[in-house]
């Protein structure tokens, strides 16, 4: 019985390890400040982008959120599709923002 409990604990612990590693953000994404969200028009910096039909928005916990939950303000990484529409958007935590700002300036 003790062996089964130990194995179950190790199994549960191994599934929680990826969540402790932090998230991996794309290196080829664009960096900007989220100015406003008037869905489907989303303003980032001085540009206003149209949301692509399959827009994926990731919050600071790397969970997908709906466009109506997107709050203006803060910094983001984003990717555009071939037509120039907003395809993916990552809301950045303060430490991620500092790293992305440094990468964007290089």
C-alpha distances in whole Angstrom, upper triangle without the diagonal:
4,5,5,6,9,10,11,12,14,15,17,18,20,22,23,25,28,29,29,31,34,36,39,42,45,47,50,50,53,53,54,55,54,57,57,55,57,55,56,58,56,58,57,59,63,61,61,58,58,54,53,52,48,48,45,44,41,41,40,36,37,37,39,42,45,48,49,46,48,50,53,53,51,51,49,49,50,51,54,54,57,59,58,56,53,50,47,47,45,45,45,43,46,44,44,48,49,48,49,52,53,52,54,57,57
4,5,5,6,9,10,11,12,14,15,16,18,20,21,23,26,27,27,29,32,34,37,40,43,46,48,48,51,51,53,53,52,55,55,54,56,54,55,57,55,57,55,58,61,60,59,57,57,53,52,51,48,48,44,43,40,40,38,35,36,36,39,41,44,48,48,45,47,49,52,51,49,49,47,47,49,50,53,53,56,58,58,55,52,49,46,46,43,44,43,41,43,42,42,46,47,45,47,50,50,50,52,55,55
4,5,5,6,9,10,11,12,14,15,16,19,20,21,24,26,26,28,31,33,35,39,41,44,46,47,50,50,52,52,52,55,55,53,56,54,54,56,54,56,54,57,60,59,58,56,56,52,51,50,46,46,43,42,39,39,38,34,35,35,38,40,43,47,48,45,46,48,51,51,49,48,46,46,47,48,51,51,54,56,56,54,51,48,45,45,42,43,42,41,43,41,41,45,46,44,46,49,49,48,51,53,53
4,5,5,6,9,10,10,12,14,15,17,19,20,23,24,25,27,30,32,34,37,40,42,45,45,48,48,50,50,50,53,53,51,53,51,52,54,52,54,52,55,58,57,56,54,53,49,48,47,44,44,40,40,37,37,36,32,33,32,35,38,41,44,45,43,44,46,49,49,47,46,45,44,45,46,49,49,52,54,54,51,49,45,43,43,40,41,41,39,42,40,40,44,45,43,45,48,48,47,50,53,52
4,5,5,6,9,10,11,12,14,16,17,19,22,22,23,25,28,30,32,36,39,41,44,44,47,46,48,48,48,51,51,49,51,49,50,52,50,52,50,53,56,55,54,52,52,48,47,46,43,42,39,38,35,35,34,30,31,31,33,36,39,42,43,40,42,44,47,47,44,44,43,42,44,45,48,48,51,53,53,50,47,44,41,41,39,39,38,37,39,38,38,41,43,41,43,46,46,46,48,51,51
4,5,5,6,9,10,10,12,15,16,17,20,21,21,23,26,28,31,34,37,39,42,42,45,45,47,47,47,50,50,49,51,49,50,52,50,51,50,52,55,54,54,52,51,48,47,46,43,42,39,38,35,34,33,29,30,30,33,36,39,43,44,41,42,44,46,46,44,43,42,41,43,44,47,47,50,53,52,50,47,44,41,40,38,38,37,36,38,36,36,40,41,39,41,44,44,44,46,49,49
4,5,5,6,9,10,11,13,14,16,19,20,20,22,25,27,29,33,35,38,40,41,44,44,46,46,46,49,49,47,50,48,48,50,48,50,48,51,54,53,52,50,50,46,45,44,40,40,37,36,33,33,32,29,29,29,32,35,38,41,42,40,41,43,46,45,43,42,41,40,41,42,45,45,48,50,50,48,45,42,39,39,36,37,36,35,38,36,36,39,40,39,40,43,44,42,45,48,47
4,5,5,6,8,10,11,13,15,17,18,19,21,24,26,28,32,34,37,39,39,42,42,44,44,43,47,47,45,47,45,46,48,46,48,46,49,52,51,50,48,47,44,43,42,38,38,34,34,31,31,30,26,27,26,29,32,35,38,39,37,38,40,43,43,41,40,39,38,39,40,43,43,46,48,48,46,43,40,37,37,34,35,35,33,36,35,34,38,39,38,39,42,43,42,44,47,47
4,5,5,6,9,10,11,13,16,16,16,19,22,24,27,30,33,35,38,38,41,40,42,42,42,45,45,44,46,44,45,47,45,46,45,47,51,50,49,47,47,43,42,42,38,37,34,33,30,29,28,24,25,25,28,31,34,38,39,36,37,38,41,41,39,38,37,37,38,39,42,43,46,48,47,45,42,39,36,35,33,33,33,31,33,32,32,35,37,35,37,40,40,40,42,45,45
4,5,5,6,9,10,11,14,15,15,17,20,22,25,28,31,33,36,36,39,39,41,42,41,45,45,43,46,44,45,46,44,46,44,46,50,49,48,46,46,42,42,41,37,37,33,33,29,29,28,24,25,25,28,31,34,38,39,36,37,39,41,41,38,38,36,35,37,38,41,41,44,47,46,44,41,38,35,34,32,32,32,30,33,31,31,34,35,34,35,39,39,38,40,43,43
4,5,5,7,9,10,13,14,15,17,20,21,23,27,29,32,35,35,38,38,40,41,40,43,43,42,44,42,43,44,42,44,42,45,48,47,46,44,43,40,39,38,34,34,31,30,27,28,27,23,23,23,26,29,32,35,37,34,35,37,40,40,37,37,35,34,35,36,39,39,42,44,44,42,39,36,33,33,30,31,31,30,33,31,30,34,35,33,35,38,38,37,40,42,42
4,6,5,7,9,12,12,13,16,18,20,22,26,28,31,34,33,36,36,38,38,37,41,41,39,42,39,40,42,40,42,40,43,46,45,44,42,41,38,37,36,33,32,29,28,25,25,24,20,21,21,23,26,29,33,34,31,32,34,37,37,35,34,33,32,33,34,37,38,41,43,42,40,37,34,31,31,28,29,28,27,30,29,28,32,33,32,33,36,37,36,38,41,41
4,5,5,7,10,11,11,13,16,18,21,24,27,29,32,32,35,34,36,37,36,40,40,39,42,40,41,42,39,41,39,41,45,44,44,41,41,38,38,37,34,33,29,28,25,24,23,19,20,21,24,27,30,33,34,31,32,34,36,36,33,33,31,31,32,34,37,38,41,43,42,40,37,34,31,30,27,28,27,25,28,26,26,30,31,29,31,34,34,34,36,39,39
4,5,5,8,10,11,12,15,17,19,22,25,27,30,30,33,33,35,36,36,39,40,38,41,39,40,41,39,40,38,41,44,43,43,40,40,37,36,36,32,31,28,27,24,24,23,19,19,20,23,26,30,33,34,32,32,34,36,36,33,32,30,30,31,32,35,36,38,41,40,38,35,32,29,29,26,27,26,25,28,26,25,29,30,28,30,33,33,32,35,37,37
4,6,7,8,10,12,14,15,17,21,23,26,29,28,31,31,33,34,33,37,37,35,38,36,36,38,36,37,36,38,42,40,40,37,37,34,33,32,29,28,24,24,21,21,20,17,16,17,20,23,26,29,31,28,29,31,34,34,31,30,28,27,28,29,32,33,36,38,37,35,32,29,26,26,24,25,24,24,27,25,24,28,29,27,28,32,32,31,33,36,36
4,6,6,7,9,11,13,16,19,22,25,28,27,30,30,31,32,31,35,35,34,36,35,35,37,34,36,34,36,40,39,38,36,36,33,33,32,29,28,24,23,20,19,18,14,15,15,19,22,25,28,30,27,27,29,31,31,29,28,26,26,27,29,32,33,36,38,37,35,32,29,26,25,22,22,22,21,24,22,22,25,27,25,26,30,30,29,32,34,35
4,5,5,7,10,12,14,18,21,23,26,26,29,28,31,31,31,35,35,34,37,36,36,37,35,36,34,36,39,38,38,36,37,33,33,33,29,28,24,24,20,20,18,15,15,17,20,23,27,29,31,28,28,30,32,31,28,27,26,25,27,28,31,32,35,38,36,35,31,29,25,25,22,22,21,20,23,21,20,24,25,23,24,28,28,27,30,32,32
4,5,5,7,9,11,14,17,20,23,22,25,25,27,28,28,32,33,31,34,33,33,34,31,33,30,33,36,35,35,33,33,30,29,30,26,25,21,20,17,17,16,13,12,14,17,20,24,26,28,26,25,27,29,29,26,25,23,22,23,24,27,28,32,34,33,31,28,25,22,21,19,20,19,18,21,19,18,21,23,21,22,25,26,24,27,30,29
4,6,6,8,11,14,17,20,23,22,25,24,26,26,26,30,30,29,32,30,31,32,29,31,29,31,34,34,33,31,32,29,28,29,25,24,20,18,15,14,13,10,10,12,15,18,22,24,26,23,23,24,27,26,23,22,21,20,22,24,27,28,32,34,32,30,27,24,21,20,17,17,17,16,18,17,16,20,21,20,21,24,25,24,26,29,29
4,6,9,12,15,18,21,24,23,25,25,27,27,27,31,32,31,34,33,34,34,31,32,30,32,35,35,35,33,34,31,31,32,28,26,23,21,17,16,14,11,12,14,18,21,24,27,28,25,25,26,28,27,24,23,22,21,24,25,29,31,34,36,34,32,29,27,23,22,18,18,17,15,18,16,15,19,20,19,20,24,24,23,26,29,29
4,7,9,12,15,17,21,21,23,22,25,26,26,30,31,30,34,32,33,33,30,31,29,30,34,33,34,32,33,30,30,31,27,25,22,20,17,16,14,12,12,15,18,21,25,27,29,26,25,26,28,26,23,22,20,19,22,23,27,29,32,34,32,31,27,25,22,20,17,18,16,15,17,15,14,18,18,16,18,21,21,21,23,26,26
4,7,10,13,15,18,18,20,19,21,22,22,26,27,27,30,29,30,30,27,27,25,27,30,30,30,28,29,27,27,28,25,22,19,17,14,13,10,9,9,12,16,18,22,23,25,22,21,22,24,23,19,18,17,16,18,20,24,26,29,31,29,28,24,22,19,17,14,14,12,11,14,12,10,14,15,14,15,18,19,18,20,23,23
4,6,10,12,15,14,17,17,19,20,20,24,25,24,28,26,27,27,24,25,22,24,28,27,27,25,26,23,23,25,21,19,16,14,11,11,9,8,7,11,13,16,19,21,23,20,19,21,22,21,18,16,14,13,15,17,20,22,25,27,26,24,21,19,15,14,11,12,11,11,14,12,10,13,15,13,13,17,18,17,18,22,22
4,7,9,12,12,15,15,18,20,20,24,25,25,28,26,26,27,24,24,22,23,27,26,26,24,25,23,22,24,21,19,15,15,12,13,12,11,9,13,15,18,21,22,24,22,21,22,23,22,19,16,14,12,14,15,18,20,23,25,24,23,20,17,14,13,11,13,12,13,15,13,10,13,15,12,12,16,16,14,16,20,19
4,6,9,8,11,11,14,16,17,21,22,22,25,24,24,24,20,21,18,20,23,22,23,21,22,20,20,22,19,16,14,13,11,12,11,12,10,13,14,17,19,20,23,21,19,20,20,19,16,13,11,8,10,11,15,17,20,22,20,19,16,15,11,10,8,10,10,12,14,12,9,11,13,11,9,13,14,12,13,17,17
4,6,6,9,11,14,17,18,21,23,22,25,24,23,23,20,21,18,19,22,21,22,19,21,19,19,21,18,16,14,14,12,15,14,15,13,16,16,18,21,20,24,22,20,22,22,21,18,15,12,8,9,9,13,15,17,20,18,18,15,13,10,11,10,13,12,15,17,15,12,13,15,12,10,14,14,11,12,16,16
4,6,9,10,14,17,19,22,24,24,27,26,25,25,22,21,18,19,22,21,22,20,22,21,21,23,21,19,17,17,16,17,17,18,16,19,19,22,24,23,27,25,22,24,23,22,19,15,13,9,11,11,14,16,18,21,18,19,17,16,13,13,12,15,14,16,17,16,12,13,14,11,9,12,12,8,10,13,12
4,7,10,13,17,18,21,23,23,26,24,23,23,20,20,17,18,20,18,20,18,20,19,18,21,19,17,16,17,16,18,19,20,18,20,20,22,23,23,26,25,22,24,23,22,19,16,13,9,9,8,11,13,15,17,15,16,14,13,12,12,13,15,15,18,19,18,15,15,16,13,11,13,14,10,10,13,13
4,7,10,13,14,18,19,19,22,21,20,19,16,16,13,14,17,15,17,15,17,16,16,19,17,14,14,13,13,15,16,18,15,18,17,19,20,19,22,22,19,20,19,18,16,13,9,6,5,5,9,11,14,16,13,14,11,11,9,9,9,12,12,16,17,17,13,13,15,13,9,12,13,10,9,13,14
4,7,10,12,15,17,18,20,20,19,17,14,13,10,11,13,12,14,13,15,15,16,19,18,15,15,14,15,16,17,19,17,20,19,20,21,19,22,21,18,19,17,16,14,11,8,5,5,6,9,12,14,16,12,13,11,12,10,9,10,12,12,16,17,17,13,12,14,13,9,10,12,10,8,11,13
4,7,10,13,15,16,20,20,19,18,14,13,9,9,12,12,14,14,17,17,18,21,20,17,16,14,14,15,15,18,17,19,19,19,20,19,21,20,17,17,15,13,11,7,6,5,7,9,12,15,18,19,15,15,13,14,12,10,10,10,10,13,13,14,11,9,11,11,7,7,10,9,7,10,12
4,6,9,12,14,17,17,18,15,12,10,6,6,9,10,12,12,15,16,18,21,20,17,17,14,15,15,15,19,18,20,19,19,20,17,19,19,15,14,12,10,9,6,6,6,8,11,13,17,19,19,15,15,13,15,13,10,10,10,10,13,13,15,12,10,12,13,9,9,12,12,9,12,15
4,6,9,12,15,16,17,15,11,8,5,5,9,10,12,13,16,16,19,22,21,18,17,15,15,15,15,18,18,20,19,18,19,16,18,17,13,12,9,7,6,4,6,9,10,14,15,19,22,21,18,17,14,16,15,11,11,10,10,13,13,15,13,10,13,14,12,11,14,15,13,14,18
4,6,8,11,13,14,12,8,6,5,6,10,10,10,11,13,13,16,19,19,15,15,12,13,13,14,17,17,18,17,15,15,13,14,13,10,8,6,5,6,6,6,9,10,13,15,18,21,20,17,15,12,15,13,10,10,9,10,13,14,17,15,12,15,17,14,14,18,18,16,18,21
4,7,10,12,14,11,8,5,5,6,8,9,9,11,14,15,18,21,21,17,18,15,17,16,17,21,21,21,20,18,17,14,15,14,11,9,5,6,8,9,10,13,13,16,17,20,23,21,18,16,14,17,16,13,14,12,14,16,17,20,18,15,18,20,17,17,20,21,18,20,23
4,6,9,11,8,6,5,7,9,11,10,9,11,12,13,16,19,19,16,17,14,16,16,18,21,21,20,19,16,15,12,12,12,9,8,5,7,10,12,12,15,14,17,17,20,23,21,18,16,14,16,16,13,15,13,16,18,19,22,21,18,21,23,20,20,24,24,21,23,27
4,6,8,6,5,6,9,12,13,12,9,10,10,10,14,16,16,13,14,12,15,15,17,20,19,19,16,13,12,8,8,10,7,7,6,9,12,13,13,15,14,16,16,19,21,20,17,14,12,15,14,12,14,13,16,19,20,23,21,19,23,24,21,22,25,25,23,25,28
4,6,5,6,8,12,14,15,13,10,10,10,10,14,15,17,14,16,15,18,18,21,23,22,21,18,16,13,9,9,11,10,10,9,13,16,17,16,18,17,18,18,19,22,20,17,15,13,16,16,15,17,17,20,22,24,27,25,23,27,28,25,25,29,28,26,28,31
3,5,6,10,13,16,16,14,11,10,8,7,11,11,13,11,13,12,16,17,20,22,21,19,16,13,10,7,7,11,9,11,11,15,17,18,16,18,16,17,16,17,20,18,16,12,11,13,14,13,16,16,20,22,25,27,25,24,27,28,25,26,29,28,26,29,32
4,6,10,13,16,16,13,10,8,6,5,8,9,12,10,13,13,16,18,21,23,21,20,17,15,12,8,10,13,11,14,13,17,18,19,17,18,15,15,14,15,17,15,13,10,9,12,13,13,16,17,21,24,26,28,26,24,28,28,25,26,29,28,26,29,31
4,7,10,13,13,10,6,6,5,6,10,12,14,12,14,14,17,18,21,24,22,22,19,16,14,10,12,14,12,13,12,15,17,17,16,16,14,15,13,15,17,15,12,10,9,12,14,13,16,17,20,23,25,27,25,23,26,27,24,24,27,27,24,26,29
4,6,10,11,8,6,5,6,7,11,13,14,11,13,12,15,16,18,21,20,19,17,15,13,10,11,13,10,11,9,11,13,13,12,13,11,13,12,14,17,15,12,10,8,11,12,11,13,13,16,19,21,24,21,19,22,23,20,20,24,23,21,23,26
4,6,7,6,4,6,9,10,14,17,18,14,16,14,17,17,19,22,21,21,19,17,16,13,14,15,12,12,9,10,12,12,11,13,12,13,13,16,18,17,13,12,10,14,14,12,14,14,16,19,20,23,20,18,21,22,19,18,22,22,19,21,24
4,6,6,6,7,11,12,15,18,18,15,15,14,15,16,17,21,20,20,19,18,17,14,16,16,12,12,9,9,10,9,8,10,9,12,12,15,18,17,13,12,10,13,13,10,12,12,13,17,17,20,17,15,17,18,15,15,18,18,15,17,20
4,6,8,10,14,15,18,21,22,18,19,17,19,19,19,23,22,23,22,21,21,18,19,19,16,15,11,10,11,9,10,12,12,14,14,18,20,19,15,15,13,16,16,14,15,14,15,18,18,20,18,15,17,18,15,13,17,17,14,15,19
4,7,10,13,16,19,22,23,20,21,20,22,22,23,27,26,27,25,24,23,20,21,22,18,17,14,13,14,13,14,15,14,16,15,19,20,18,15,15,14,18,18,16,18,18,19,21,21,24,22,18,20,22,18,17,20,20,16,17,21
4,6,10,13,15,19,20,17,19,18,20,21,23,26,24,25,23,22,21,18,20,21,17,17,14,14,15,14,13,14,12,13,12,15,16,15,11,11,11,15,16,14,17,17,19,22,22,24,22,19,22,22,19,18,21,20,17,19,21
4,7,10,13,16,17,15,17,16,19,20,22,25,24,24,22,20,19,15,17,18,15,15,13,14,16,15,14,15,13,13,12,14,16,14,11,10,10,13,15,14,17,17,19,22,24,26,23,21,23,24,21,20,24,23,20,22,24
4,6,9,12,14,11,14,14,17,19,21,24,22,22,19,18,17,13,16,17,14,16,14,16,17,15,13,13,11,11,9,11,13,11,8,6,6,10,12,12,15,16,19,22,24,26,23,21,24,24,20,21,24,22,20,22,24
4,6,9,11,10,13,14,17,19,22,24,22,22,18,17,15,12,14,17,14,16,15,18,19,18,16,16,12,12,10,11,12,10,8,5,6,9,12,12,16,17,20,24,26,28,25,23,26,27,23,24,27,25,23,26,28
4,6,8,6,9,10,14,16,20,21,19,18,15,14,12,9,12,14,12,15,15,17,18,17,15,14,11,11,9,10,12,11,9,6,5,7,9,10,14,15,19,22,25,26,23,22,26,26,22,23,27,25,23,26,28
4,5,5,9,11,15,18,21,22,19,19,15,15,13,11,15,17,15,18,18,21,21,20,17,16,12,11,8,8,10,9,9,5,5,5,9,11,15,17,20,24,27,28,25,24,27,27,23,25,28,26,24,27,29
4,6,9,12,16,19,22,23,20,19,15,14,12,11,14,17,16,19,20,23,23,22,19,18,15,14,12,10,13,12,12,9,9,8,11,13,17,19,22,26,29,30,27,27,30,29,26,28,31,29,27,31,32
4,6,10,13,16,20,20,17,15,12,12,11,11,14,16,15,19,20,22,22,21,18,17,14,12,11,10,13,13,13,10,9,7,9,11,14,17,20,24,27,28,25,25,28,27,24,27,29,27,26,29,30
4,6,10,13,16,17,15,13,10,10,9,8,12,13,12,15,16,19,19,17,14,13,10,10,10,10,13,13,12,9,7,5,6,8,11,13,17,20,23,24,21,21,25,24,21,23,26,24,23,26,28
4,7,10,13,14,11,10,7,8,8,9,12,12,11,15,16,18,17,16,13,12,10,10,11,12,15,16,15,12,9,6,5,6,9,11,14,17,21,22,19,19,23,22,19,22,24,23,22,25,27
4,7,10,11,9,8,5,6,7,7,11,10,8,11,13,15,14,13,10,10,9,11,12,14,18,18,16,13,10,9,6,5,6,8,11,14,17,19,16,16,20,20,17,20,22,21,20,24,26
4,7,8,5,5,5,6,9,10,13,11,10,12,14,15,13,12,10,10,10,12,15,17,20,21,19,17,13,11,8,6,5,6,9,11,15,16,13,14,18,17,16,18,21,20,20,23,25
4,5,5,5,6,7,10,11,13,10,9,10,13,13,11,11,10,11,12,15,18,20,24,24,22,19,16,15,11,9,6,5,8,9,13,14,12,13,17,17,16,18,21,20,20,23,25
4,5,7,10,10,14,14,16,13,11,12,14,13,11,11,10,11,14,17,20,22,26,27,24,22,18,17,14,11,7,5,6,6,10,11,9,11,14,14,14,16,19,19,19,22,24
4,5,9,10,14,16,17,14,14,15,17,17,15,15,13,14,16,18,22,24,27,28,26,24,20,19,15,13,10,9,9,9,13,13,12,14,17,17,17,19,21,21,22,25,27
4,7,9,13,15,17,14,13,15,18,18,15,15,12,12,14,16,19,20,24,25,24,21,18,16,12,11,8,8,10,10,14,14,12,14,17,17,16,19,21,20,21,24,25
4,6,10,13,14,12,12,15,17,18,17,17,14,15,15,17,20,21,25,26,24,21,18,16,13,11,10,10,12,13,17,18,16,17,21,20,19,22,24,24,24,27,29
4,7,10,12,10,11,14,16,18,17,17,14,14,14,15,17,18,22,23,21,18,15,13,10,10,9,10,13,15,19,20,17,19,22,22,20,23,25,24,24,28,29
4,7,8,6,8,11,14,16,16,16,14,15,15,16,18,19,23,23,21,18,15,14,11,10,10,10,14,15,19,21,19,19,23,23,21,24,26,26,25,29,30
4,5,5,7,11,14,16,17,17,15,17,15,17,18,19,22,22,20,17,14,13,12,11,12,13,16,18,22,24,21,22,25,26,23,25,29,28,27,30,32
4,5,5,9,11,14,15,16,14,15,14,15,16,17,21,20,18,14,12,12,11,10,12,12,16,18,21,24,21,21,25,25,23,24,27,27,25,28,31
4,5,8,11,14,16,17,16,18,17,19,19,21,24,23,21,18,15,16,15,14,15,14,18,20,22,25,23,23,26,27,25,26,30,29,28,31,33
4,6,10,13,14,15,15,17,17,19,20,22,25,25,23,19,16,16,15,13,13,12,15,16,19,22,20,20,24,25,23,24,28,28,26,29,32
4,7,9,11,12,11,14,14,16,17,20,23,22,20,17,14,14,13,10,11,9,12,14,17,20,18,17,21,22,20,21,24,24,23,26,28
4,6,8,11,11,15,15,18,20,22,26,25,22,19,16,17,15,12,12,10,12,14,16,19,18,16,20,22,20,20,24,24,23,25,28
4,7,9,10,14,14,18,19,22,25,24,21,18,15,17,16,13,13,10,12,14,15,19,18,15,19,21,18,18,22,23,21,23,26
4,7,9,13,14,18,20,23,26,25,22,20,17,19,17,13,13,10,11,12,12,16,15,13,16,18,16,16,19,20,19,20,24
4,7,10,13,17,19,22,25,25,22,20,17,18,16,12,11,7,7,9,9,12,11,9,12,14,13,12,16,17,16,18,21
4,7,10,14,16,20,23,23,20,18,15,16,14,10,9,6,6,8,9,11,9,7,10,12,9,9,13,14,12,15,18
4,6,10,13,16,20,20,17,15,12,13,10,7,5,5,5,9,10,12,9,8,11,12,9,10,14,13,12,15,17
4,7,10,14,17,18,15,14,11,11,8,6,5,7,7,11,13,13,10,9,12,11,8,10,13,11,10,14,16
4,7,10,13,14,11,10,7,8,5,4,6,9,10,14,16,17,13,13,16,15,11,13,16,14,12,16,17
4,7,10,11,9,9,6,6,5,7,9,12,14,18,20,20,16,16,19,17,14,16,18,15,14,17,18
4,7,8,5,5,5,5,7,9,12,15,17,21,23,24,20,19,22,21,17,19,21,18,16,20,21
4,5,5,5,6,6,9,12,15,18,20,24,26,27,23,23,25,24,20,22,24,21,20,23,24
4,6,7,10,9,12,15,19,22,24,28,30,30,26,26,28,27,23,24,26,23,21,24,25
4,6,9,10,13,16,19,22,25,28,30,31,28,27,29,28,24,26,28,25,23,26,26
4,7,9,12,13,17,19,22,25,27,28,25,23,26,25,21,22,25,22,20,22,23
4,6,9,11,15,17,20,24,26,27,24,23,26,25,21,22,25,23,21,24,25
4,6,8,11,14,16,20,22,24,20,19,22,22,18,20,23,21,19,22,23
4,7,11,14,16,20,23,24,20,20,23,22,19,21,23,21,19,23,24
4,7,10,13,16,19,20,17,17,20,19,16,18,21,19,17,21,22
4,7,10,13,16,17,14,13,17,16,13,16,19,17,16,19,21
4,6,10,13,14,10,11,14,14,11,14,17,15,15,19,20
4,7,10,12,9,9,13,13,11,13,16,16,16,19,21
4,6,8,6,6,9,10,9,11,14,14,14,17,19
4,6,5,6,9,10,10,12,14,15,16,18,20
4,5,5,6,9,10,10,13,14,15,17,19
4,5,5,7,9,10,11,13,14,16,17
4,5,5,6,8,10,11,12,14,16
4,5,5,6,8,10,10,12,14
4,6,5,6,9,10,11,13
4,5,5,6,9,10,11
4,5,5,6,9,10
4,5,5,6,9
4,5,5,7
4,6,5
4,5
4
